[in-house]
């Protein structure tokens, strides 16, 4: 009986460690991915219009951006559209890849 109890606790601890490490790994990937996003004012104006069309509930204040504040922008957009920052980053990078295209 004691061995089973110890084994159960060991499995719970292992499960917790895996979940905890996955959480930190996802944070690291987001931070790493975040550093790969750089916007300039001209590109942002085009991309902002695409985002407004896709998420028409966003206000001009939600889409306010100054160069070098990519992380704040992504965090704010993730909150407003109720998605993870990684999704917002992917969407922004996808939009930047094809600025001449109307699609986001």
C-alpha positions in Angstrom: 0.0 0.0 0.0 2.8 2.4 0.8 4.6 1.7 -2.4 1.4 2.5 -4.4 1.0 5.8 -2.5 4.6 6.8 -3.2 4.3 5.9 -6.8 1.1 8.0 -7.1 2.8 11.0 -5.6 5.8 10.5 -7.9 3.5 10.5 -11.0 1.7 13.6 -9.8 5.0 15.4 -9.3 6.2 14.3 -12.7 3.0 15.5 -14.3 3.3 18.8 -12.6 6.9 19.2 -13.7 6.0 18.4 -17.3 3.1 20.9 -17.3 5.2 23.6 -15.6 8.1 23.1 -18.1 5.8 23.2 -21.1 4.4 26.5 -19.7 7.8 28.1 -19.5 8.8 26.7 -22.8 5.8 28.3 -24.4 6.7 31.6 -22.7 10.3 31.3 -24.1 9.0 30.6 -27.6 6.7 33.6 -27.4 9.5 35.9 -26.2 11.8 34.5 -28.9 9.1 34.9 -31.5 8.2 38.4 -30.2 11.8 39.5 -30.9 11.4 38.5 -34.6 8.5 41.0 -35.1 9.6 44.5 -36.1 7.2 47.1 -37.5 7.8 50.5 -39.0 5.2 53.2 -39.2 4.5 52.8 -42.9 4.0 49.1 -42.7 1.9 49.5 -39.6 -0.5 51.9 -41.3 -1.3 49.3 -44.0 -1.4 46.4 -41.5 -3.6 48.3 -39.2 -6.3 48.7 -41.9 -6.2 44.9 -42.5 -6.6 44.3 -38.7 -9.5 46.8 -38.5 -11.3 44.9 -41.3 -10.8 41.5 -39.6 -11.5 42.7 -36.1 -14.0 45.5 -36.5 -14.6 45.9 -32.7 -11.0 47.2 -32.2 -10.7 50.9 -31.6 -8.1 53.3 -32.7 -6.7 53.3 -29.2 -6.4 49.5 -29.3 -4.4 49.9 -32.5 -2.1 52.7 -31.3 1.5 51.8 -31.9 4.9 53.5 -31.7 8.1 51.9 -33.1 9.8 49.7 -30.6 6.6 48.8 -28.7 5.7 45.6 -30.5 5.4 43.6 -27.3 2.9 46.1 -25.8 0.9 46.0 -29.0 0.7 42.2 -29.2 -0.3 42.0 -25.5 -3.0 44.5 -25.9 -4.4 42.9 -29.1 -4.3 39.4 -27.6 -6.4 40.7 -24.7 -8.9 42.5 -26.9 -9.4 39.6 -29.4 -9.2 37.0 -26.6 -6.4 35.0 -28.3 -3.0 34.0 -27.2 -0.1 36.3 -28.0 1.4 33.6 -30.3 -1.7 33.8 -32.5 -1.5 37.6 -32.7 2.2 37.4 -33.6 1.4 34.8 -36.3 -1.4 37.0 -37.7 0.8 40.1 -37.7 3.7 38.4 -39.4 1.3 36.8 -42.0 -0.1 40.3 -42.7 3.4 41.8 -43.0 4.5 39.1 -45.4 1.9 40.2 -47.9 1.3 43.9 -47.4 0.2 44.4 -51.0 -2.5 41.7 -50.6 -5.8 42.7 -49.0 -6.1 39.5 -47.0 -4.9 39.1 -43.4 
